[in-house]
Amino acid sequence: MRHERIEVPAREIGLEPVWIVIPGYNERGMIARTVRSVAHWLPNVVVVDDGSSDDTGREAERAGAHVVRHCVNLGQGAALATGIRYALLNGAGMIVTFDADGQHRPEDIGVMLRRREETDADVVLGSRFLGTTENMPASRRWLLRAATFYTRMTTGLDLTDAHNGLRLLTRRAAERLRIRQNRMAHASELLGWLAESGLKVAEAPVKIVYTDYTLAKGQNALSSVSILWDLWSSRLHR
């Protein structure tokens, strides 16, 4: 597998260790490849095996990741909360959340870090609409656009992409973050929290790659409806 080098800004090296947090549920088919693609350049990787019934955790360990296991499946929000807490306890200065299924490119971590250095933002959110997508279903694009519009109207955040799992948090932001929505509603909850937090937010252009694997894992038209449901339910529980 060919890797493009991640250029980490000099002030992030040693002074503020970068940790990668990957939530994983039944990702045996992709997790080792995802971990190796990231750990090749940034060694601090923690995978949260969220109650998988397959060998996700074992494969992640073999690939070089720290692994934390949930005994039962709690949901992606809970897995992110666990991974962020683990990274903070191990001295993380920056935390990047990264999907397990291969949608994200490791070189975009460098893009996120450079954007943070340029803007001095507390949180950097990846945007596929500032960047590019590959094989994105038209229904997914429409629903993501609708979700982004709704987020702008309800939070006041001037974002171009409301549901992207590639995010960078400074330690200051990560210590303040509290994820209460265990499952997919955490993404909308996080945006609502950001709007009220007073933290500085920036976006960075990234590439999202949709494959047969990611589509089979649920990135299709039917599951995309859950994005709008998450937005509504997160507002209801605030």
N, C-alpha and C positions, 0 to 999 in steps of 0.2 A: 504493500500500500504506500503510495507516495504522499508525503506531507509537505506543506508549505510552512516555512519557519514563522513562528509567532514572534514579532518584534515587541518586546515588553519595554516600555519607557524606563530609562535608567533609574529614576527615583522610586520605581516600584520594586526593584530588585534588592532583596535583603532587608530593606527598611520596612516594607509593607508586603509581607508574603501573600501571594495570590492563591486562594483555594478555589477549586472547582467542585460544585455540589451537583450531583446527578441523582435525581429520584428514579428508581427503577422498579417496574412491576412486570414480571414474566417477560424479561427482555434477554433471555438466554441467546437468542439468535443474533443480537447486535451489541450487547453490552461490552464484550471484550474488545471489539473493534473500536467502539466509541471511547472507552477508557484509554486504549493505547494511542489513539489519535491525539488525545489531549495530553496524556502523561509524557508523550515523547518530548514535549517542550515545557510543560508545567507539571511538576511531579506531585503537587499536593492535590490529590483527587479523592473525594469521598463519595461513595455510592451508597444510597439508602435503599436497601432491599425491602420493599414495602409489602412484606408478607407473600412473596412470590411462591408459586407451587412448582417452579422449575429451578434450575441451577443458576439463576441470575447472580446471587451473591458469590457463589464459588467461582464463577467465570470472571466476575469483577476482581476478586482477590488475585486470581491467577494472572490477570492483566496488570496488576500492580496498584490497585486502588485500596484505600481504607474502606472497610465495609461496616455499616451499621444496619442491623436487621430489626424490622418490626415483626413481631410474632404473628400478627394478622394484618390483612390489608386495610390500611386506614385512609388512603387517598394521597394524591399528589401534594396537596397543601401540607398535610401532616409530614410527609417525607421531606419536603423542602425545609420545614421548620426544624426537623431533627438534624438534617444535614448542615443547616446554617449554624445551629447551636454547637454541633461538633467542630465545625471549622473555627468558630470563635474561641472555643475552649482550647484549640490547638494553635492559637496565636495569629489567626488570619487578619491581615490588614485590608484585603480586598476579597470579596466573594463573588464568584460568577456562577449563576445557575445555568445548567446546560441539560438539554433533553437527551435521553438515553437511546432514542430510536434512529439516530443518524441524520436527523433533519438539519442540525446545526453543523457549521464548519469550524474546526479548531482555530483556523487563522482569523476568524472573526472575533475571537477573544482579544487578539492584539488590536483590532479596530476599536473594540469597546474600551480598552485601556488607554489608547491614544486619545479617544474622545473625552474620557474622563480627565486626562491631563490637560487637554485644550480648554475645557470648560470649568474645571474644578467642581464638577457636579458631585452630589452625594450619591445619586443613582443614575445609571445609564441604562436605557431600555433599547434593545435591538428592534429595528424596524425593517421588515421585508419590503415595505412600500417606499422607503427611502433607498433601499437596496434592490435586490432582485429575488425572483422565485423561479423554481424549475418544476414543471409538471404540476402546477397548482390547479386543482379543479375550479371551474368557474363558480360553482355554488359556494365553495369555501371563500373565494375572493369576495363575493357579494356579501356574505354574512360577516366577514371580518370588517369590511367597510362599514356595514351597518353598526357593528359593535363599536367601532372607533367613533362614529358619529354620536352614538348614544353616550359613550364615555365623555366626549367633549361637552355634551349638553349637561350631563349630570355632575361632573367633577370640575369642569373648567380647565382641565389639563389639555394643552394644545398638542395632542399626540397624533401620529399617523398610523400607529399599529397598537391596538389595545390588548392583543393576546399573543405575546411572543415569549417563549420560555427562556430566551437568552437575555439575562439581566446582569448588571454589575452593581453591587452594593459596597460602599465603603464600610469600614468597621462601625463608624458612627451611625450610619443608617441601619446596618444589620442589628446592632444592639437595641435599637429602638423599635424595630419591626416586631409585631405580634400577629402571627397568622392564626386566626380562629376557625376559618373555614377549611376543614380537612381535605375536601375534594376539589373539584375543578373551580368552584366559586372563589377559591383563594386568589385567582388572577385578578378578578374584578375587585375583590376586597383590598388587595394590595394597591390598586390604583386609587381607590377611594381614600385609603390611608395616606398615600403620597400627597393627594390634593390638600389634605388637612395638616400635614406634618410640618410644612415650612421648609422642607428639604429642597435642595436644588436638583432639578431633573433635566436630563438631556437625552436625546435619541442618537443612535448610531446606525448607519446603513449596514445591513447584513444580508446574507443569502440564505434562503430556506429551500431545501431540496425535498420534494415529495417523491417517494419511491413506492413500489408495490408493497414493501414491508410497512412503511409508515401508514399507507392507506389501509392495509389489512389490520393495523393496530387501532384503527378507529378514526383516522383523519379523512372522513368522507362526508357527504352531504348530510346524512342523517345525524351524525355526531356533532356536526357543526351547529346544529340548532341549539345544542347545549351551551354554546357561547352566549347567546342572547338570554337563555334561562339563567345562566350564572350571573349575568349582569343584573337581572331583576332580583334574584334571590339574595345577592350580596347586599343590595340596597335595603331589602326587607329586614335583614338581620343586623343592620348597623344601628 
